[in-house]
Amino acid sequence: MMDEPNVGADTHIRLLAGHNSTGRPVFEVLPARVLGEHSFELSGSPGLVLGCAAGDVLQVADDGAFEVARRGANVCIQAYRGGPFSSEELAGLEAGLTALNGLAEAPTDRRFIVGAGSAVGPRR
């Protein structure tokens, strides 16, 4: 992946999200901070990749496969449905995640929503 990691630098990493119907790999590119060779702390929660959230430390292989080396304080919720979410549904999720110092994000067509919040509850 990199010869000499630029520890502490912001970057983007490519994680394996799965395989499509023809068997080809599907990747998601996410913001992260370099911790060492193949070691990264996620800066954003994924919309496709399962099993990780912002704040998690990942060991990432060259093929995009990863292992969670350490869990951060966040959880990631991915919501999908047959059609777009209404503005009211998005607002409801935003309100609920605000209580967890989190946020909900969706593309303009609201075909999915990604929410992330603290697994330990509101910070005081």
C-alpha positions as CSV (number, residue, x, y, z in Angstrom):
1,M,0.0,0.0,0.0
2,M,2.7,2.5,1.0
3,D,6.4,2.2,1.5
4,E,6.8,4.8,4.3
5,P,3.6,5.7,6.0
6,N,3.0,9.4,6.6
7,V,1.7,8.9,10.2
8,G,-1.0,11.3,11.2
9,A,-1.7,12.4,7.6
10,D,-5.3,12.5,6.4
11,T,-5.9,10.2,3.4
12,H,-8.6,8.0,1.8
13,I,-8.6,4.2,2.0
14,R,-10.4,1.7,-0.3
15,L,-12.3,-1.0,1.7
16,L,-13.8,-4.1,0.2
17,A,-17.6,-3.9,0.6
18,G,-18.4,-7.2,-1.0
19,H,-18.9,-8.6,-4.5
20,N,-21.5,-7.8,-7.1
21,S,-23.7,-10.4,-8.9
22,T,-20.9,-11.2,-11.4
23,G,-18.4,-11.8,-8.6
24,R,-16.4,-8.6,-9.1
25,P,-15.3,-6.8,-5.9
26,V,-17.1,-3.7,-4.8
27,F,-15.2,-1.0,-2.9
28,E,-16.0,2.1,-0.9
29,V,-13.5,4.9,-0.4
30,L,-13.5,6.4,3.0
31,P,-11.6,9.2,4.8
32,A,-9.0,8.0,7.3
33,R,-5.9,9.0,9.3
34,V,-2.7,7.1,8.7
35,L,-1.5,5.4,11.9
36,G,1.2,3.2,10.3
37,E,1.8,0.8,7.5
38,H,-1.7,-0.7,6.7
39,S,-3.1,0.8,9.9
40,F,-5.7,3.6,9.7
41,E,-8.3,5.3,11.9
42,L,-11.6,5.9,10.0
43,S,-12.7,9.5,9.9
44,G,-16.1,8.8,8.4
45,S,-18.7,6.0,8.6
46,P,-19.3,3.9,5.6
47,G,-22.4,3.6,3.5
48,L,-21.7,0.2,2.0
49,V,-19.0,-1.5,4.1
50,L,-20.3,-3.4,7.1
51,G,-18.6,-3.9,10.5
52,C,-16.9,-0.6,11.1
53,A,-17.6,3.0,12.0
54,A,-15.8,6.3,12.3
55,G,-13.2,6.1,15.0
56,D,-12.4,2.5,14.5
57,V,-8.7,1.5,13.9
58,L,-8.4,-0.9,10.9
59,Q,-5.7,-3.1,9.5
60,V,-6.2,-2.9,5.7
61,A,-4.8,-5.4,3.2
62,D,-3.8,-4.3,-0.3
63,D,-7.0,-6.0,-1.7
64,G,-9.2,-3.8,0.6
65,A,-10.0,-6.5,3.1
66,F,-9.8,-5.3,6.6
67,E,-9.8,-6.3,10.3
68,V,-10.9,-4.0,13.1
69,A,-7.9,-3.7,15.4
70,R,-9.7,-1.4,17.9
71,R,-13.2,-0.2,18.2
72,G,-13.8,3.5,18.5
73,A,-16.7,5.1,20.4
74,N,-19.1,5.3,17.5
75,V,-21.7,3.0,16.0
76,C,-22.8,3.2,12.3
77,I,-26.3,2.7,11.1
78,Q,-27.1,2.1,7.5
79,A,-30.7,2.4,6.3
80,Y,-32.0,1.3,2.9
81,R,-35.5,0.7,1.5
82,G,-37.3,0.2,-1.7
83,G,-37.7,3.9,-2.3
84,P,-36.5,7.2,-1.0
85,F,-36.8,8.2,2.6
86,S,-39.1,11.2,3.3
87,S,-37.8,14.5,4.6
88,E,-39.6,13.7,7.9
89,E,-38.0,10.3,8.2
90,L,-34.6,11.8,7.7
91,A,-35.3,14.5,10.2
92,G,-36.4,11.9,12.8
93,L,-33.2,10.0,12.4
94,E,-31.2,13.2,12.6
95,A,-33.0,14.1,15.9
96,G,-32.4,10.7,17.4
97,L,-28.7,10.7,16.5
98,T,-28.2,14.2,17.8
99,A,-28.9,12.8,21.2
100,L,-25.9,10.6,20.7
101,N,-23.7,13.4,19.5
102,G,-24.1,11.9,16.0
103,L,-25.4,12.8,12.7
104,A,-27.4,11.3,9.8
105,E,-26.4,11.9,6.2
106,A,-28.1,11.0,2.9
107,P,-27.7,11.8,-0.8
108,T,-30.1,14.4,-2.2
109,D,-32.4,11.6,-3.5
110,R,-32.5,10.1,0.0
111,R,-32.2,6.5,-1.3
112,F,-30.2,5.6,1.8
113,I,-29.2,7.1,5.1
114,V,-26.0,6.6,7.0
115,G,-26.0,7.6,10.7
116,A,-23.2,7.6,13.2
117,G,-23.2,8.3,16.9
118,S,-21.4,7.6,20.1
119,A,-21.9,4.1,21.4
120,V,-21.4,5.5,24.9
121,G,-24.2,8.1,24.8
122,P,-24.1,11.9,25.0
123,R,-20.9,13.5,26.1
124,R,-21.3,15.7,29.2
